[in-house]
Amino acid sequence: MKLQMAKNSLFATLLRSPWWVSFAVAAVLALLAGALLPEQFRVAGALGTMPFVVVGAIAAWRQWQRPSAAQAARTLQAVNAMAWPAFAQALEEAFRRDGYVVQRGQGGAAMDFELQRQGRRTLVSARRWKAARIGLDALRPLQAAREAADASEALYIGLGELTDTARPFATQHGITLWQAAELAHALRGLQPGSAAGASALPASRR
């Protein structure tokens, strides 16, 4: 069974925070260890800060990989110009590149893709990616399909603004949301063949 970090745990929170926060925590703990612990335990106390250093390094790497605001804006422009077949093709290529086995959903269903990787299933809803607002009417069918299929995860892809009720619903049910920044990263470097007039999507920073 694959272990997962609790979303509200200290280390999960630090992974979502600026990378330097973890290094600052490690530095403060190392200083406290040097000041408060007996001399024979100071080295052990300093080594106890290593998990924070590791988390800081992971956070720094992840944050470096994130697209810039300009890249996200270019991705937003590109995907807004696509029709559904081109956008679906780009998503499928991105999912496969990230190691997923991809199956297309049935037309009109609450989900457009079913992803499988390492024994976990994820249902994806993306067909309404151009909608100006994302509300409960978009998220509830996906969550219902997830529960009916006993899937591990649910992912909603949309560029619109989340309503005041949609965001807490997504948080409560653990629905992952991909908007402009996440799409800019996921679609980095891809060029869907059927996207008329669309150029290659921007690559993330190296």
Secondary structure by P-SEA (a helix, b strand, c coil): cccccccccaaaaaaacccaaaaaaaaaaaaaaaccccccaaaaaaacaaaaaaaaaaaaaaaaacccaaaaaaaaaaaaaccaaaaaaaaaaaaaaaccccccccccccccbbbbcccbbbbbbccccccccccccccaaaaaaaaaacccbbbbbccccccaaaaaaaaaabbbbbcaaaaaaaaccccccccccccccccccc
